[in-house]
């Protein structure tokens, strides 16, 4: 069969779609572009904002129109939280939540599979299965979240925090190392909570230490991690097998807004944490999520966020506008911010984020850095590119195809608009 995928939202969704691709392909199916003809269209949805819901509905309807009898499968967070709404879209064959997402190939391909309906089985433990690209591996070690932030629908969509067993994580990690992966990214919905639900209460820091001892020449990279879950030992690992790159959500620089969001830190705690990391880890890259337009965010509150972002050693931002989500506390709050104000503040913060990223990349001008060469060729220059351990995308002059999948040393020679240029040493 010809299988086509469309994926929305977070890196976990991307990871889970890649697993589905692998499963379908291993059974002899052909993966085809979503824009073309297929026998099955699978839409892996997001529901973090109202805009996400709208885009998902538009894509579902497009698949139904394009399919001419093809089966249309909808999974992911929108399918989990708004299942009846999705089932009412004419032409949708299967609506299945996050917990049973991995069973989609079996449900579609087995003639003995049960009727197509939304999965309602209890939350399961995390089955560890790696996604391997040519130069990088991805390993989901945790899913779900126990933090009920007032604006967030993720706990409703993904359930409570569940961790993969340490033995399974180590086993899959060793297989990726053996296969020659030079970078392995540990992912999860709330990765800093790893191990809290396990009998032996192993922590993420403990797991990192175990994996670093088995890494050989492979480097590790962490996905997003909450401020209070970064430990002293974890900071010491940065640059010592763990990539000098952290993504630490901020959301707001105003303490009143943070408290209303039910975030468990203050702006001062956040700033002091970043200052400490920058001091102890030269060249570190630190990204942040920042929300604008949360209920009650006036000009003064937004200025507090701007001041913190301007002064903190942040190197890149993910800026997004608040969107009321059903069944969350913030959706019923007073003092909702207008869409026009959200748009203006979003654009202001994005400009600041670009300025800070360029400033960070300029600091690396002339530096010698390690980079894993990827099989991505820039359309404009024809140069291969790669990602440094401190999260700088570089286009590499002198990198030949035989270097793809290898870690090499480069020297940064020029700062571009969105990435840097370098030469092979």
C-alpha positions in Angstrom: 0.0 0.0 0.0 1.0 3.6 -0.5 1.1 5.4 2.9 1.2 9.2 3.2 1.9 11.2 6.4 1.2 14.7 7.7 2.6 15.7 11.1 1.8 18.7 13.2 3.3 20.0 16.5 6.1 18.9 18.7 9.2 16.8 18.2 7.6 13.9 20.0 4.9 13.8 17.3 7.7 13.9 14.6 9.4 11.0 16.4 6.2 9.0 16.6 5.5 9.5 12.9 9.0 8.4 12.0 8.3 5.2 14.0 5.1 4.6 12.0 7.0 5.2 8.8 9.6 2.6 9.8 6.9 0.0 10.7 4.9 0.5 7.5 8.0 0.4 5.3 9.3 -2.8 7.1 6.1 -4.6 6.0 6.6 -3.8 2.4 4.5 -0.6 2.1 5.6 2.5 0.1 5.8 5.9 1.8 4.6 8.6 -0.6 4.3 12.4 -0.3 1.2 13.6 1.4 0.3 15.9 -1.5 0.0 13.0 -3.9 -2.1 9.9 -4.3 -2.1 7.3 -1.5 -4.1 4.4 -0.3 -3.9 5.6 3.4 -3.4 9.1 4.7 -2.3 9.4 8.3 -2.5 12.8 10.0 -0.7 13.1 13.3 -2.3 16.1 14.9 -1.5 18.8 17.5 -3.9 20.7 19.7 -1.6 23.1 21.6 -3.4 26.1 20.1 -6.7 26.9 18.3 -4.7 27.5 15.2 -3.3 24.0 15.4 -6.8 22.6 15.5 -7.8 24.6 12.5 -4.8 23.6 10.5 -5.4 19.9 11.4 -9.0 20.1 10.2 -8.0 21.7 7.0 -5.4 19.0 6.3 -7.9 16.2 7.2 -10.5 17.5 4.8 -7.8 17.9 2.1 -6.8 14.3 2.5 -10.5 13.2 2.2 -10.9 15.2 -1.0 -7.6 13.9 -2.5 -8.1 10.3 -1.4 -11.0 9.3 -3.7 -11.7 6.3 -1.5 -8.4 6.2 0.4 -8.6 5.5 4.1 -8.0 8.6 6.3 -6.5 8.0 9.8 -6.4 10.8 12.4 -4.2 10.4 15.5 -2.3 12.7 17.9 -3.4 15.2 20.5 -6.4 16.7 18.6 -7.7 13.2 18.0 -7.2 12.5 21.8 -8.9 15.7 23.1 -11.6 16.3 20.5 -12.3 12.8 19.2 -16.0 13.4 18.5 -15.3 16.5 16.6 -12.8 14.7 14.4 -15.1 11.7 13.9 -17.8 14.0 12.6 -15.6 15.1 9.7 -17.0 13.2 6.7 -14.5 10.7 5.2 -12.5 10.0 8.4 -12.1 6.2 8.9 -10.1 5.9 12.1 -9.7 8.3 15.1 -7.2 7.0 17.5 -5.6 8.6 20.6 -1.9 8.9 21.5 -1.8 5.7 23.6 -2.5 3.4 20.8 -0.7 5.3 18.0 2.0 2.6 17.6 -0.7 0.0 16.8 -2.0 1.8 13.7 0.0 -0.4 11.2 -1.5 -3.6 12.8 -5.0 -2.1 12.9 -4.9 -1.2 9.2 -3.0 -4.1 7.8 -4.4 -7.1 9.7 -7.6 -8.5 8.4 -8.3 -9.8 11.9 -8.0 -6.4 13.6 -11.0 -5.1 15.5 -13.3 -2.5 14.0 -11.8 1.0 13.6 -12.7 3.1 16.6 -10.9 5.4 19.0 -8.6 3.6 21.5 -9.7 3.8 25.1 -7.2 1.4 26.7 -5.5 2.5 30.0 -2.2 4.4 29.8 0.6 2.1 29.1 4.3 2.1 30.0 6.7 3.7 27.5 8.0 1.2 25.0 11.5 2.3 23.9 12.1 2.2 20.2 14.7 4.4 18.5 14.4 6.4 15.3 17.6 6.4 13.4 18.5 8.9 10.7 21.7 8.8 8.7 23.5 11.1 11.2 21.4 11.2 14.3 19.3 9.0 16.5 16.2 9.9 18.6 15.2 8.0 21.7 12.0 8.7 23.6 12.5 7.9 27.2 9.4 9.4 28.7 5.9 10.6 27.9 3.0 12.5 29.5 3.1 15.3 32.1 2.0 15.7 35.7 2.3 19.5 35.7 -1.1 21.0 35.2 0.0 24.5 34.0 -3.1 26.6 33.7 -2.9 27.2 29.9 -1.7 23.7 28.8 -3.8 20.9 27.3 -0.9 18.4 27.1 -1.7 16.5 30.3 -5.2 15.9 28.9 -3.8 14.8 25.6 -0.9 12.7 26.8 -1.9 11.6 30.3 0.4 11.5 33.3 4.2 11.1 33.2 5.4 7.6 32.4 9.0 6.6 32.1 10.7 3.8 30.1 12.6 1.3 32.1 16.3 2.0 32.5 17.3 -1.4 31.0 15.3 -0.7 27.9 16.7 2.8 27.5 20.3 1.5 27.8 19.7 -1.4 25.5 18.3 0.8 22.7 21.0 3.4 23.3 23.8 0.8 22.9 22.2 -0.4 19.6 22.3 3.2 18.3 25.9 3.6 19.3 26.8 0.2 17.7 25.0 1.4 14.5 27.3 4.4 14.3 25.0 7.3 15.4 27.3 10.2 16.3 24.5 12.1 18.0 21.6 10.7 20.0 18.7 13.0 21.2 16.8 12.1 24.3 13.2 13.2 24.0 10.1 13.2 26.1 7.0 15.4 26.9 8.4 16.2 30.4 11.8 14.7 30.2 13.0 16.2 33.5 10.4 14.0 35.3 12.1 10.9 34.0 12.2 8.1 36.6 9.8 9.8 39.1 7.3 7.0 38.5 9.8 4.1 38.5 10.2 1.9 41.6 13.9 2.7 42.1 13.3 6.5 41.5 16.2 6.8 39.1 16.6 10.4 37.9 17.3 11.9 34.5 20.8 12.9 35.8 21.4 9.2 36.8 20.3 8.1 33.3 22.5 10.6 31.6 25.5 9.4 33.6 24.7 5.8 32.6 24.5 6.6 29.0 27.5 8.8 28.9 29.6 5.9 30.2 28.5 3.9 27.2 28.6 6.5 24.5 31.9 5.8 22.9 32.3 8.6 20.3 28.6 9.5 20.3 27.4 12.8 21.8 24.0 13.2 23.6 21.6 16.1 23.3 18.6 16.9 25.5 15.2 18.1 24.4 13.4 20.7 26.4 13.8 20.6 30.2 12.2 22.6 32.9 14.2 25.1 35.0 14.0 23.3 38.3 15.0 20.0 36.9 18.5 21.0 35.8 20.9 19.7 38.4 24.5 20.6 39.2 25.8 17.3 37.9 23.9 17.8 34.7 25.5 21.2 34.1 28.9 19.5 34.6 28.1 17.1 31.8 27.6 19.9 29.3 30.6 19.8 26.9 31.7 16.4 28.3 29.6 14.2 26.1 26.4 16.1 26.6 26.0 18.8 23.9 26.4 22.4 25.1 22.8 23.2 24.4 19.7 23.4 26.7 16.2 24.5 25.9 14.7 25.8 29.1 11.1 27.1 28.9 10.5 30.6 30.3 6.9 31.4 29.2 6.9 34.8 31.0 9.4 37.1 32.7 6.7 38.5 35.1 6.3 36.8 38.4 2.6 37.4 38.7 2.0 35.8 35.3 4.2 32.9 36.2 2.3 32.3 39.4 -1.0 32.4 37.5 0.4 30.0 35.0 1.3 27.7 37.9 4.9 27.6 36.9 7.1 26.6 39.8 9.9 29.2 39.5 10.3 33.0 39.6 12.0 35.3 37.1 14.9 35.7 39.5 15.4 31.9 39.8 15.3 31.6 36.0 17.8 34.4 35.4 20.3 33.1 38.1 20.1 29.6 36.6 21.0 30.9 33.1 23.8 33.1 34.5 25.3 30.1 36.3 25.1 27.8 33.2 26.7 30.5 31.0 29.5 31.0 33.5 30.2 27.3 34.0 29.9 26.2 30.3 31.7 28.5 27.9 29.9 28.7 24.5 26.7 27.1 25.7 23.5 27.7 23.7 20.3 28.3 25.7 16.9 28.4 24.1 13.5 29.3 25.6 9.8 29.1 25.0 8.1 32.4 25.6 4.4 33.0 25.6 2.7 36.3 24.8 -0.9 37.3 25.5 -1.6 35.2 28.5 -4.7 36.5 30.3 -3.8 39.5 32.5 -0.6 40.3 30.6 -0.7 44.1 30.4 2.0 46.4 29.1 3.9 46.3 32.4 4.0 42.5 32.5 5.1 42.3 28.9 7.9 44.8 29.6 9.1 42.5 32.4 9.3 39.7 29.9 11.2 41.9 27.5 13.7 43.0 30.1 14.4 39.5 31.2 14.9 38.2 27.7 17.1 41.1 26.7 19.4 40.7 29.7 19.5 36.9 30.0 22.1 34.8 28.1 19.5 33.4 25.7 20.6 32.4 22.2 17.3 31.6 20.5 13.6 31.8 21.2 10.4 30.0 20.4 7.7 32.6 20.7 4.1 31.7 20.6 0.8 33.5 21.4 -1.6 32.3 24.1 -4.6 30.4 22.8 -7.5 29.3 25.0 -7.7 25.6 25.2 -10.9 23.7 26.3 -10.9 22.4 29.9 -7.9 24.5 31.0 -8.1 27.0 33.8 -6.8 29.9 31.8 -9.5 29.6 29.2 -12.1 30.9 31.7 -10.0 33.7 33.1 -10.9 37.4 32.8 -8.7 40.0 31.1 -8.1 38.0 27.9 -5.7 39.8 25.6 -6.8 40.9 22.1 -5.5 39.1 19.1 -3.9 42.3 17.7 -2.0 42.9 20.9 -0.8 39.2 20.9 0.4 39.6 17.3 2.3 42.8 18.0 4.0 41.4 21.1 4.8 38.2 19.2 6.5 40.1 16.4 8.4 42.2 19.0 9.8 39.2 20.8 10.6 37.4 17.6 12.7 40.3 16.4 14.6 40.3 19.7 15.1 36.6 19.5 16.7 36.9 16.0 19.0 39.7 17.3 20.1 37.6 20.2 20.7 34.6 17.9 22.9 36.6 15.5 24.8 38.1 18.4 25.5 34.6 19.7 26.6 33.3 16.3 28.9 36.3 16.0 30.6 35.3 19.2 31.5 32.1 17.5 33.2 33.7 14.5 36.7 32.3 14.1 36.0 29.5 16.6 37.0 25.9 16.0 33.9 23.6 16.6 33.0 20.0 16.2 30.1 19.3 13.8 28.3 16.2 12.5 28.0 16.5 8.8 24.4 15.9 7.6 23.0 14.8 4.2 21.4 18.2 3.8 22.7 20.3 0.9 21.9 24.0 0.8 19.9 24.7 -2.4 21.5 28.2 -2.8 25.2 27.4 -2.3 25.3 23.6 -2.8 27.2 23.3 0.5 26.6 20.5 3.0 25.6 21.5 6.4 25.7 20.3 10.0 24.9 21.1 13.6 27.5 22.0 16.1 27.2 20.7 19.7 26.2 24.3 20.7 23.3 24.3 18.3 24.7 26.4 15.4 23.7 25.4 11.9 26.8 25.8 9.6 27.2 25.5 5.9 30.6 23.9 5.3 32.9 24.7 2.5 35.1 21.8 1.6 32.9 19.1 3.0 32.6 16.2 0.6 29.9 13.6 0.4 32.2 11.0 2.0 32.1 13.1 5.2 28.3 12.7 5.6 27.7 11.0 8.9 31.1 11.9 10.4 32.1 14.3 13.1 34.7 16.8 11.9 36.3 20.0 13.1 35.4 23.3 11.3 36.3 26.9 11.7 33.5 29.5 11.5 34.3 32.0 8.8 31.2 34.1 8.3 27.8 34.8 10.0 24.8 34.6 7.8 21.2 35.7 8.3 20.0 32.3 9.7 23.1 30.2 10.0 26.9 30.4 9.8 29.5 29.5 7.2 32.6 27.4 8.0 35.5 25.6 6.4 36.8 22.1 7.1 40.0 22.1 9.2 
